[in-house]
């Protein structure tokens, strides 16, 4: 291959990505699985308050920030705990007062992330303190509940760098968003109901509870927040005296700057002696104060929690938010675990040592591996998808997801089977959630004829979507059932879904095989929002993977009739599909059509990047080659040879731009030998990172290590914090679910394959084999695998960090 990157760059160890304040696209998500999230920017700012059961990109709460005050002999300084603003500074009415652009900040900042922990150093040599923020929420594989807390920890570590003692305080201020419905043209926030703030103390927990007693608890707008700590040395301002215009921030800043402690000024009273309810924007502040000796440091720990329990029990209509009138309401799953934001924050603080400790075990295991840094980056960055508004759980625990999310509404609803087919991370880290989606796929969305709707609408909307089934989604979901069973070893789960899985496979055979030769040649809806005709590699290799998985399942369940039938069909289909689709001159599999322009939006003789996704699943699940092994190997090599480009400057693309200018990436389709259709399918000129990751993994499985690593690094180079957000890979929406295909890189590089029904775990590393370490997880446990070569002898061991691996044999072929 052409050396796009030097080998030491591809194979280099460690992880050291840093984002300065100029990396204004670097926004890290804080939040639990299915709870909504808040984004932390590289300057230390909080933004994208996506807490209201729909996306809210760009939403910044007014007057929501943290500040530090230091006071001592000759010292009296107050700073917002952020670095300076970055351009542009233009705004029709000036930068909003609510975003505090005029308050003093630290000069510089530097952000690093080791998921789920983000740290930001604030730098300013003029100050007598050093400041660092660490922000996170628990993330514990196999424990979805503790990974689904609607709260985040913000821990400010402040050090006295002066030669004298200093009283140092950190204060957090938070907007009461209970009843928030929008923003007026001049930037005024609109609240319904009667929001109010109150200082509360519960055992060792104290803080500001921001509630709303003017909305019924079942209202779609109802919600509350809490800013809390377990620290004893607190002062507070439960509600700012907002007055008019900037009275509130003036009062707060002057008060805090005086001595670092807050006076709880009584809000203005109405004539009836009650709180003045005319001012609906309510801000509360909580400060922690300590006296620090020279060189001493202290951690000022806050929990920021939220609770917006009610959501419309329906997917959005026509890409717009549903009209709530007359709509059925359901609750978020987290509302069954906690009764309020205070309850969520209290649970987090009271159990912080345990929750943080196990989360750090996960982080240390992943980042302590010998995989290249950009591989770890690709694996972990896309775990933020689970925290985003792409994903949600309703009160019965069922997991649902969009394909991605737009600025204010979910993008493409319904657990889309041929998009989530790409995703791997949740299946290995949270099998319980993945199995929930499988049950929806088969038990709710597959009818008695075996037709599976690729968008799950029945449970939320009450009716089927009523569209064509998708060949890649339907066949792929059968393989995912097999994968999920291998990960979990749950025979009851497999037996429950097997009857519907057989129906789904049989439907595909009789519907998409029009001439009885067991090769799919009919009209087939596919992921690209079109129908493919003839014999195409995407549909047929997904189908072959489904057949082979069904053979394995039937054999295990002693379903002799199904086993014999599917084995016979597979034996014929594999040989025939390979014969029809293999183009020896091109060196890859093609779509067989009499006339490529008879139907619009085909690819014909083009080299389709997704042609081997069925084989990717076969590698993951140990199914072996689906067609001629030599052809698979050559096709993988051809995809890299023809579709990877190292500069997009001169690439013509009429569709969406995911790689531009000097970016590197993998095109969805090329026509190296000609034969391009007059109108190829819409997305053929794009570069999708979900496809790039599974192609990279397949290349690694097929022995093309450098090529696979080159593609993976090219993707992460595009998401560098300046050009794009490192924690928000997008396609049809932000936080695009299918991009969790990046977890496949770990599986390919380690050769890790769980087979819990057989009581085994397999490893076969292909990189740094003499000194290799990686993370692994399955339905029973997770931990690390280490292998070393000592005096020419391979030694390996596993360490279980969570769960119980007893009864599972570890097999290394590395």
TAGIRA-V609261 format. One line per field, one symbol per residue. ss: DSSP state (H for helix, E for strand, C for the rest). Layout:
ss=???
This chain:
ss=CCCCCCHHHHHCEECCCCEECCCCCCEEEECCCCCCEEEEECCCCEEEEECCCCCCCCCCCCCCEEEEEEEECCEEEEEEEEECCCCCCCCCCCCCHHHCCCCCEECEEEEEEECCEEEEEEECCCCCEEEEEEEECCCCCCCCCCCCCCEEEEEEEEEECCCCCEEEEEEEEEECCCCEEEECCCCCEEECCCEEEEEEEECCEEEEEEEECCCCCCCCCCCEEEEEECCCCEEEECCCCCCCCCHHHHHHHHHHHHHCCCCCCCCCECCCCCECCCCCCCEEEEEEEEEECCCCEEEEEEEEEEECCEEECCCCECCECCCCCCCCEEEECHHHHCCCHHHHHHHHHHCHHHHHHHHHHHHHHHHCCCCEHHHHHHHHHHHHHHCCCCEEEECCCCEEECCEECCCCEECCCCCHHHHCCCCHHHHHCHHHHHHHHHHHHHHCECCCCCECCCCCHHHHCCCCCCCCEHHHHHHHHHHHHHHHHHHCCHHHHHHHHHHHHHHHHHHHHHHCCCCCCCCCCCEEECCCEEECCECHHHHHHHHHHHHHHHHHHHHCCCHHHHHHHHHHHHHHHHHHHHHHEECCCCEECCECCCCCCCCCCCCCCEEHHHHHHHHHHHHHCCCCCCCHHHHHHHHHHHHHHHEECCCCCCCCCCCCCCCCCCCEECCEECCCCCCCCCCCCCCCCCCHHHHHHHHHHHHHCCCHHHHHHHHHHHHHHCCCCCCCCCCCCCCCECCHHHHHHHHHHHHHHCCEEEHHHCEEEECCCCCCCEEEEEEECCCEEEEEEEEEECCEEEEEEEEEEECCCCCEEEECC
